[in-house]
Amino acid sequence: MLESVDGKFGCRARGMARETVGRVRAMWSWGTGRRWTSARLRAGVLAVVLMPLAAGPCCAEGWMLTLLDGEAVVIDGARRLTAGPGLRVSAGALVETSAKTALVRFEGPEQATIDLGPDTRAMLAPATVASRGSRPPAVYLQQGSVKLTSHDGATVPGLVAPGLELLPFSGSAVVQVGQGDQAVFAEAGRLEVGERRAGSVLRVLNAGEFYSRADTRTGNITTRPTADWLKNVPRAFRDPLPLRAVAFRDKPFEARALPGPTYEQLAHWLGAEPYVRRDFVPRFTPLTRDAAFRRGLQSHLAAHPEWAVVLNPDR
């Protein structure tokens, strides 16, 4: 977990040696003195600090949005919804943030947290995706930045991304996925990273170590992240933010339905890896009642041929 120590952001990992903690703290060093990401985020956290909370974790099943600094859209089932603190989402919910979004946090089972950065597309708790350990991950990251954190020794189910997988772990990890490149930082705990290609073996990252991979080459592990990578890490990932799900236990967010989703708004997902979109035909078939959505599917059928049976049932 990141925290502010003597004006620097640092990492405290349970059981880590003192010298390792110092090394990781130095990596996250950012300026002099603590600065919150934005007034909106400060206000949200302060409200929770001042609120008398019941003891114990939130008992709600699944994932709940608990912090939002910026804009985000959620597609839950086939509905496109506004996002807001207290929103509970179903398995397979698609979340997209804008380039100006600072942070979207989801809290889930056993107080695990998923923090999404700007310009990020992710699927939460994808039931159709499994990692090498045969356990569905917490998130499928198609693009952007995510920070996964476990609390009180619990286990985060892991992550899958194009060309990359992170097995279940206890600790904290930051993952970034771009066009043909991936990066993983082991902020706390021991991570097992796999490259999703034939013959690959699991790579181990100890606390403070950094994995990076470009194009199709084998990834490289170093003892610390590069300066350029640290410079581009979402600033909100450096802040120590309290768990908030219990504050919304009896205050669910009433999401407002948005128009769509249109074909263009779903195109990145409809053309994703085949096993990611395995249940998209039954999930999004109701959208084909819209003529523009059908035209989009038909025009790009080569990207998702499984829709032929819906578009041309008599062939």
N, C-alpha and C positions, 0 to 999 in steps of 0.2 A: 504494500500500500504506500502511495506517495505521501509525503508529509513535508511541512516546512520546518527546517532546522537551521537556526542562526542565519536566516535570510536566504537559505538555499532549499530547493526542493530535493527530497531524498527518498529513500526506499527502506522500509523496515520489514524484514522477512523473518518470520519465526524460525529460530534455530540456526540462522545464518551466522557465520563467524564475524567478529567485530570488524576485521579488516575488509571483508567482502562487502559489508554494509557500507563502509566508508567509500569503497571504490564505486559502488552503484550510485551512492548519493552524489558523488562528484560528477558522474555522467549526466545526471538530471539537473545539474546546477543551472540556474536561469536567473541572471541579473542579481540585484541586491534588494532584498525585501520581498515580501509576499504580495502578489497582485492577483486578485480574482479575475476570471476570464471576462465577466461582464457584470453590470449592475443587476441584470435579470437573474443571473445565476447566484450572485451574492444574496439577493433578496429571498430567493427560493430556499437556499440553505439556511439562512438566518431564521426563516419562519419555522423550519423544522426544529432548529436548536431551541427556540423559545416555546415550542409546543410541548405540553406534557404528553409523552408517549407511553403507551402500555409496554410492559416488558415482553421480550421475546420476539422472534422473527414473524414476519407476515406468513399467514397460513394459506394464502390464496395459491391455488395451483397455477402452473404455467408462469408466463413472464408478464411483468407489469412495467409500463413506462413510469418512471418516477422523477426524472429531470429532463427538461427540454430548454435548451438555450439556442434559439434559432428556429428554423423551419424543418418539419419532417412530415412525410405522408406515409400512411400505413395502408397496405392492401391486405385485409383480413378476409379469408375466403375469396369471394369475388367482389367485395365491397371496398371502395376507396374512401378512406376516412381521414379526418383531421386528427392530429396527434396532440396529446396533452397529458400532464401528470395524472396518474390514476387509471389510465387506459390499460385494460387487460387484453392481451392478444392471444390468438389461437396458435397452435403448432403450425408452422409453415407460413406465418405472416411475413409479408415482404415489407421492408422498411427502406425508405430512400431519403437521404438528407441533401440539402442544397450546399453549394460551394461556400455559403456564408454561415452555415450552421456551426456552432462551437461544440455542442455536446448533446447527445441523446443517450440517456441511461435507462436500461431495463434491469430490473431485479427479478430473480427467479428462485427456483427451489434451492434450499439450503443457503440462502443469502448470496448466491453467486450473482455477479454483475456483468453486464455487457454494456460497454461504453462505445458509442459510434461517433466518429469524427465527421468532418465535412466531406461532401461529395462522395458519399458512401452508399452502396447498395448491399443489403444483407437479407437473408432469410433466417428467421428465428426458429429454433427447434425443428429443423426439417426432418419429417418422419421418413422421407424417401431416401435420405442420405445417411450413410454409415461410414465411420472411420475404420482404420485397420483393426481397431479393437472391437468392431461389430456393435458399437454403441452409438446411437444417433448423437451428433455433436450439438453443442449449444447454438451454433450459428454456422451458416454457410456464407462466406464473405465473397461476393462477386467482384467488388471493387471498393477501394477506400481503406479506411483505418478503423481498427477495433481494439479495444483493451478488454481483456477478460480477467476477472479477479475472483478468487475464492476467499471466503472469510471463515475464521475459526477452524481451520484445518479441513474444511469441506473440500469436495472435488468438483472442478468445472468439467462438464462433459467433453470439452475439446472444441475443435474448429476444423472445417474443411473449406478449401478454396481451390480455384483452378491451379492444378499442379502442386498443391501443398495440402498437408494435413497436420494437425496438432492434436496429439492424443490426450485423453483426460489427464488432468494434473491438479495439484494443489499449489497455489501461489498466484502469480500475476504475470501476464504476457501481453505484449503489444504486437499486433500483426498489421502489416500494410500490404496491399495488393494493388499493383498498377498494371499497365499494359505490358505483359510479358515479364514482370519482375515481382518478386515477393521478398518480404523481410520479416523477421521475428526477433523480438528482444525479450530475453528472460529477465524480467524485472525482479521476480522473486520466485524461488523454488526451482525445481528441476523439470525441464521440458523435454519431450520426445517429439521430434519433427520428422515427418516423412515426406519424401518427394513422390508424387503420384505418377510413377513411371515404372515400366517393367524392370525388375532386378534391383530396385532401390532398397536401401536398408535404412532403418531408423537412425537419426542423428540425435545425440544428446546435447542439450544446452544446460549448463549450470548457471546459477544466478549471476547476472551481469554480462553473460555472453550474448553474441549477436550472430544471427544467421541471415545471409542474403543470397539471392539467386537472380540472375538475369537471363532472359530468353530460356533456352533449353539446357543450359549448362548446369553441371553439378553445383549445388550451393556451397558457399564458403562460410566457415565459422571463425569468428575472431573474438578476442577477449573483451572487446567493448564495441559499441556502435560507432559508426563514422560520424564525424562532425556534421556533415551535410544532412545525414538522416536525422540526427538529433534536432537540427535546426527546423526541420519540417514536421516534427511530431506535434500533433494538436496540443495546444497549450493546456486545454482542460484536462488532458490525461495526466498532467503533473500535479493537479490539485487533489488534496485529500478530502473527499466528499463523503458525508455520512450516508448510511442506509436510510431510505425514506419510505419503504413500502408499507410499513405499519401505519404510517400517517394516513394512507389512503385505503386502509382495510375496509372502512365503512363509507368511503367517499369515492365510489367509482366515477370515472370520467365519462360523461355522456358525449361520445364522439359524434360529430356532425358528418353525415354522408356527403361526399363530394361527387361531382359528375365523373363518369367513367367507371373503371379505367378504360381508356381507349386502347386501340392496338399499339399506337406509338408509345403510350405510357408503359405497356407491358412487353414491348419488343425485346428488350435486353433479357428478360426472363424466359419468354417463349422460345428464344433461340439459345438458351443456356445448355449446359451439358445434359445429355439425354436423361441421366438418372436423377438430375435435379428437377426436371420438369415431368417426372413420371406420372404425377397425378393431375397435371394441368388440364388435360382434356375434360375430365368430369368436373373439375373445379371451375373452369372458365367457359364451359359450353353455354351457360345462360347468356353470356355476353354476345354470342353469335346472333342473337335476335336483332342486334344493331347491324344495319347494312354496311356501315363503314368498317366495323370490326371484321365482318366477314371478308370484305374486300382486302383488308390488310393481311389477313391470314392467307387468302388465295394468292395474293401477289408475292408473298414470301414463303410459299409452301415448302420450298426446298430447305428452308432453315428449320422447319418443324413438320416433317412429313406425316407425323401421327395424326394431324388434323384433317387429313384427306377423308377419313371415314365419316367425319362430321359434315364436311363441306360437300362431299359427293357420295352420299350413302348408297346410291344405286349402282356405283361402279365396282 
